[in-house]
Amino acid sequence: ECKTNTSNCEQVCINTNGSFMCSCDPGYSINVTNSSLCDDINECGSNISYCQQICTNTIGSFMCSCILGFSSNATNPSHCDDIDECGTNTSNCQQNCTNTIGSFLCTGLGSNPGPVPWHSLRHHPP
């Protein structure tokens, strides 16, 4: 049935003795009402993505990303690392810069003397 394409399997056809069986590519599962069709698995909704912050489902897969102030870990892209805006000189602080988790604070003359809301201090790349 697989070689003659009479199986109607949407993705993968597996020959068996006198019959066939449909299967799906990674990231898909067999449709519960029609075993020849495949449905996309929402890895984000089923908590199998292991994304630390943001999970975006894609057709047959998923992507992990990070919120503002964090970047994807180089060795494990499902994890997010804090960006040290002070260490990378992207804070634009005039005097003292203190890195915080996901943000930073500017202090000193001409700076806001107290904590400043993180959204007003975020570095926005071009």
Secondary structure, 3 states (H helix, E strand, C coil): CCCCCCCCCCCEEEEECCEEEEECCCCEEECCCCCCCEEECCCCCCCCCCCCCEEEEECCEEEEECCCCEEECCCCCCCEEECCCCCCCCCCCCCEEEEECCEEEEECCCCCCCCCCHHHHCCCCC
